[in-house]
Amino acid sequence: MSLLYNAGIRLYGTAARLASMSSAKVARMLRGQTETIERIRSFRASMAPDGFDVWFHAASLGEFEQGRPLIDILLACRPGIRILLSFFSPSGYEVRVNFHPQVAVVYLPFDLPANVDAFLDAAAPRMAIFVKYEFWANYLGALRKRRIPVYIISAIFRPGQIYFRPWGGFFRNILKNFNHLYVQDEASRRLLAGAGVTNVTVAGDTRFDRVTAIRRACKAVPEVELFKGAGATGSVTLVVGSSWERDEEHYIPWLKAHPEVRAVIAPHEFDASRLALLREQLGPERTMLLSEFRAIVERDPEEAARTAAGLNYIIVDCFGLLSSLYRFADIAYVGGGFGTGIHNINEAAVYGIPVVFGPRHHKFNEAAGLIACGGAFAVDSAASVATVLTRLSTNPEARAEAGRAADAYIRSHIGATPLIMKEIFDITED
């Protein structure tokens, strides 16, 4: 089976190389992988001559946010610690490549035996922590052979996964390489127990701790504060986070039919053509990029006030602000649900506001929990988007009730990080 697995990884690499011909994002990932070993050697020479104390691996930016609470505590409590952080996706690597002087950031090469040996020889980690669903057979097997402790945090499992199928023995054995698995829920623990994996703790999801910390330290965004304040008394502000074109097909018609609602829209990814198209769809005469509005605010506050009064929509054309922008929302719409899956809905819910998202949310426990408690609403068509957003925007009582439910749900799920830090690192926060 390992031969078939390696053949599958090689096929995946070939597909990525073909995709890189038309995808700049994939091309950047492949180029970054070729630089990984040299980057690690350079980091070792300058900051970690004896190897890294902890290696964290996160597939992308969302998984990094789950692992970040542990990283932040380690940096605060163990000042001399040296951390290696690897990503598979450019969306994580490019945003966090300069995260911290004591954190070396690299791309993770494809899971082939030669790559794995080269990576571990170069990094010499003393411990490895994978986030949520990273189950690479060769990396995990090599860590076990080298007697390097390896953990997974915030993991979640579902009955239909290959680990729990009659023919999934090879993949079940991958899970047995972990020294311990910290899972999000009891259902995951039971599934693993049925597969013979019992070194498991139900710890919850570290994202709840992360978004709570973000709320406490949210960034000031004076331009959006001015924009929100320029609305009519009682006006509603919608903040759309991680917006994809498939989402926009559903919510933009409603926005244009309700000019009394103002919106701040943060596309998941963007370039000049994407921003231009979005502006055109919204109506260029009442839409402005955040960078353009910021320039006016810095140049002439009085002109900025007049401009804000005439705007309906601001398009966010930079990264790193979304988690702070939700605090200006009366309602949040989180994108991805009409594509591959919803993005981080906890980032919005932590501010005590109702959250709306598309139909592809079933792999996310927090989506089910927020829907069940009345703090979130799933939509599956332009008609259902219109129904939900109209009700929330026109009914302050319903909006406030949903917001209270969202806030209570987040508060009730805090605590995964202290448990994990105590068990793995024997660190107890004050």
N, C-alpha and C positions, 0 to 999 in steps of 0.2 A: 504493500500500500504506500510506503514511503516513496517508492519510485514513481508511482502515479501522482502522488502529492507534488513531488519536485517537478514532474513534467507539467502539472497544472500551473505551478508558479512560473516556470519558464514560458509557458504559453501566455500567461498574464503579462509577463515582461515584454514579449513580442507584440502583444496587442497594444501595450502602452507606447512602445516605440512607433508603431504605426499611427496611433492616435496623436503622437507628438508632432506629426507632420502638419496637422491642422489645428492643434490645440497648444497655445503658448503656455498654458498652465501645466499640462503634462510635460511639455518640453523642459520647463523650469524644474519640475520634480526630478526628471531623469538626470539633468545636468547636476542638480544638487546631490544626487546619490553618488555620482562619480567623484565628488569632492569630499565625501563624508570621512573617509579614512584619514586623508591629509588634514582635514579640519580637526579631527580628534587628536591626532599627533601634535598639532600646533597647540591645542588647548592643554594637552598633557604637559607640554614643555613649559607653558607659561603659568598654569594654575593648578595642575593636578599631577605632579610627577609620579606619584605612587598609585595612580588610578583614581577613578571617581567613587565617592562614597555611596551615591545612589544614582541609578539610571531610571528615569521616568520615560515611559513611552506613551504618547497620545496620538491617535490617528490624525486628528485635526484640531481646530481651535476649540470646538465644543467640548471635546474630551479633555483638552488641556485645562479648561475652566473647572472640570471635575477634579483634576489632580492638583490644581493650583492651591487649594487650601492647605494641603500637606506641604507643598513646596514653600509656601509663605511662612508656615510655622517653623519648618526646618531652618530656613534662613534667619529667622528671628531668634530661635533658641540655640542654634549651633552655628555661631558666627564663622567658624573655619570650614564649614562643610563645602564640598565640591560636588555639584550635581550635573549630570548629563541628561539632556532633554532631547528626545527624538520625535520627529513627526513623519507621517507618511504624506500628508497633503500640504501643498503650498499655502493654503488658507491658514494653516497653523504656523508653519515655519516662517513665512514672510512677515506675519504680524508680531511674532515673538522672538525673532532671531536675536534681538538685543535686549532680551528680557531682564537680565541681571548679570553683573560682573562675575558672580560665582556660579552661573548656570551656562554651560556650553550647549549650544543648540545646533542640531544636525538633522539631516534627512536619514530615515532608516532604509537601508538597502533592501532589495527583495529577499525573501526568506529562502535562500538557497545555501547549502552547506558551506561553500567557499566564502560567501558573503558574511555568513554568521561568524565563522571562525575569525575572519579578518576584523570584523567589528568588535568582537569580544576581546581579541588579542590587543587591539588598539586601545580600547576603553578601559579594560581591567576593572569593571564595576564590582563593588562589594555586595551590592544588593540591587534588585530590579523590581520596579513597580509598574505594572501595565494598567491601563485605565479602560474600564467598561467592557469592551468586547474584542480585545486584541489577543487572538489565539494562534500565534505562529508556531507551527510544530517544530521547526528546526531551531529557532531561537530558544524556545522553552526547553527543548530537549538538551541543547548545549548548556544552558544555564544549570540544569539539574546535574549533568555530567561533571560540570566544573564545581559543583557544590556551592553555587551562588544562590542565596535565597531569593525567591521570586514570588510576588504577590499580585493579585488583581483586586482593584477596588471599584465600587459602584457597578459591579457586574449585574446583568439581568439575563435570565434565561426564559425561553418559551417552549412549550411542548413540541412544536413542529420543527425545532432545530435538529440538525443532523446528529448531535451528541446523544439524542434520546431515541433515535431510530434503531431498529434491529441491526442494520448494516453499518452503524456508526461507531464500531469498536475502535477504529484507529483514532477518531476524533475524540472519543471519550478518554482515551489514553493521553491525549494532549493535555486535558484538564488535570490529570494526575501529576503533572510536572510542577504545579503550583504548590508552594509550601502552605499557603492559605488563600482562600477566596472570600472576599468581603462582598456580599451580594445585597441588592436593594430590598428584596422582599422574601417572605416566607415561602411563596410559591417557587421561587428559584432554588431555595435550600432543599425543598422536597424533591424537585426534579433531579438535583445533583445527588441527593441521597439514594434515589432510585437507580442512579447510574453508578453507584459505588463510590461517590466522591463525598466524603464526610468532613473533611477539614474546612468547614464553611462556617461563617458568622453572618447573621443578618444584621448589617450595620446601617442600612439605608443609603441614601444618595447624597454624596458630598456636595452636589450642586446647590442644595438648599442652604448649606452653610456658606457657600461661595456667594450666592446672590444676596444673602443677608449682609455679608461683609461689604459687597459692592454698594448696597443701598446706604450703608453707614458712611461710605467714603465717596459718594457719587460726585462727579465733576460738575463744576459750574459751566453752564452753556448760556451765557447772557443773551445771545442772539435769539435762541428759541424761547427764552423767558420773555423777551420783548415781543416776539411774534405772538405768543399765547396771550399776553396781556393786552394786545391790541385788538383782540376779538370783542365782539359785542357782549354786553352783560348776559351771562348765562349761556354763552356759546360753548360748544363742545369741541375738544381737540382729540383727534385720532392720531395715534403714533403707530406707524406700520414698520415693523422690524423685519430684517432679512427678507425683503420683498423680492419675489421672482416674477417673471412675466406672466406665468400661469396664474399667480395670485392677482396680478393687476387686471387681468381679463375679468375677474369677478368683482373686485371692489371699486375700481375706477368708475364704472358706470353709475354706481350708487353715489360716490362722492360728487360726481358732476351733477347729479340730480338733487343734491342737498348742499347747495353753496353755503348754507349757514354753518356747516361743519368744516373746520379747518384741519389740515393734516400735515404731519411731519413724516416723510417717507424715507426710509433707509434701505436702499437696494442691497441685496446680499453681496453681489459683485457688480462692478460697473467699470465702464470706460467711457470715452467721450460720446460714442455713438449710442450707447445705452442710456446715458443721461439725457441726450438730446431727444431720443424717442420718448422717454418718460415725460419730459417737459412738454412735448408736443401733445401727448395723450391727455395730459392734465389741463392744458390750455396755457400757452406761454405768457399770456398777458397777466396772469395772476399766480405765476409759479416762479420760484427763484432757487438757485442752488445755495446751499448754506455758505459756501465760500464767497459767493457774490454778495450775499446779505451781510456777512461778517465784514467785508471790505467797506461797505456803506456805514455800518455801525462804528467802525474804527475811524472813518473819515469825518462823519458828520452825524451826531446823534439825533439832531432834529430831522434831518432827511431820513434817517433810519426809522424814526417813529412814523413819519408819513408813509414810508414804503411798507412798513409792517401792516399798517391799516388797510393797505390795498392788496395784500397778499392772501391767497387761500392755502397755498401749499409751499412747503419748503422741502427740497430734495437734499438729503445728506450725502455729500460727495467726499467723505473721508471715513476712515475706520477708527474704532476705539471709543465712540461716543454713545453707541446704542443703549448700553445698560444704564447710562445716566439720563438718556432722553425719555425713557419711559416715565420718569417722575413728572413730566409735563402732560402726560396723557390722562384723559378722562376714560378712554377706551383704548385698548391695544389690539392690534391685529398682528399676529406672528406668522410669517410666511413659511413656505416649504411644503405645506400640507396638500397642495395640488400637484406636487412633484414627487421627490424621493422621500420626503418626511419632514415633519415640522422642526423648526429650530427651537431655541431655548425659550420656552414659555415661562419658566420660573423667573427669568430676568424681569418680565413684565409683572407677573402676579405678585411679586414681593412688594410692589408699591401699593397694593390694595386696590387694584383696578380690574374690571372684567377683561378677560382675554378671549379673543376669537381666533380660530385657526381652521385650516382645511381638513379634508377627510382622512389623510394618511397620518394618523396619530396613534395607531393601535400598538406600536412597539414602545410607547412611552407611558410608564405608570402614572407620571404626574398629570398627563392629559386626562386619563380615566378618572383620577382622583379629583381633579379640579372640575371636571364636568359633573361628577356625582355630587359634589358639594354645592354646585351652583355658581362657582367662580369662573367657569369657562364655558365656551359654546363652540361646538364643531359645526362647520358649514360644508355643504358639498355642491353648491351651485350658486350662480349669481342671484337667483331668487331667494335662497336661504341666507346668503350674505345680506341682502337687502332687508329681509325680515328681522334678522338679529340686530343689525346695526341701527335700523330705524327704531326698534324698541328701546335699545340701550341709549340712543342719543336723545330720544324724546321723553323718556321716563326716568327722571332723576332718582326716584325711589328704587326702581329696579336696578339701576346702575350702582347705587350705593350698596344695596343688598348684595349684589354679585361681588363688588369690591371687598366687602367685609368677609365674604366667604373665601375669596382668594387669599386674603391676608391671613386668615385663621389656618387655612390649609398649609401655607408655607411655614408658619410658626410651629405647627404641630409636627413638622418633619425635620427640624433642625437637630443635629447631634451626631451625624455619622463621623465627622472628622475627629472629634476628641476620642471617640472609641478606637478608631484605627490608629491614631497617633500613640495612644497609650499602649496598645498591644504590640505594634511593630517597633516603635522607637522608645517606649517607656517615657514619653513626654506628656505631661499633664499641664494644660493651659491654666493660667491663673484666672 
